[in-house]
Amino acid sequence: MLQGNSRSDYFKKRRETIGQFSVSVPREKLIALDEKLKAKGQTKTAWLNEKIDEEIGK
């Protein structure tokens, strides 16, 4: 039982600080982005965070 509570507490705290961002895009664009990011050694999460920072002026 303690593990279950620990897990649920972890995710509850995570939801307080982390949000989800999900959109549908044409598959061709997604494949092209995946290939470009793979060549750069960058994850989609890191790339999106970088783009968001650019947009909000961080």
C-alpha positions in Angstrom: 0.0 0.0 0.0 2.8 2.4 0.8 4.2 2.1 -2.7 0.9 2.9 -4.2 0.5 6.0 -2.1 4.1 7.0 -2.8 3.4 6.7 -6.6 0.2 8.6 -6.4 1.8 11.3 -4.3 4.6 11.5 -6.8 2.2 12.0 -9.8 0.1 14.4 -7.8 3.1 16.6 -7.1 4.3 16.2 -10.7 0.9 17.5 -12.1 1.3 20.6 -9.9 4.5 21.6 -11.8 4.4 19.7 -15.2 1.7 20.2 -17.8 0.9 18.2 -21.0 1.0 19.7 -24.5 -0.3 17.5 -27.3 -1.3 18.4 -30.8 -1.9 16.6 -34.1 0.3 17.4 -37.0 0.6 15.9 -40.5 2.7 12.7 -40.3 5.2 14.0 -42.9 6.0 17.0 -40.8 6.4 14.9 -37.7 8.7 12.5 -39.4 10.8 15.4 -40.8 11.0 16.9 -37.3 12.0 13.6 -35.7 14.7 13.1 -38.3 16.1 16.6 -37.8 16.1 16.3 -34.0 17.7 12.9 -34.1 20.5 14.3 -36.3 21.0 17.1 -33.8 20.8 14.7 -30.8 17.9 16.7 -29.3 14.7 15.4 -27.8 11.2 16.7 -28.7 10.8 17.9 -25.2 14.1 19.8 -25.2 13.3 21.3 -28.6 9.8 22.4 -27.5 11.1 23.9 -24.3 13.6 25.9 -26.4 10.9 27.1 -28.8 8.6 28.1 -25.9 11.4 30.0 -24.2 12.0 31.9 -27.5 8.3 32.8 -27.7 7.9 34.0 -24.2 11.3 35.8 -24.2 13.3 33.8 -21.7 
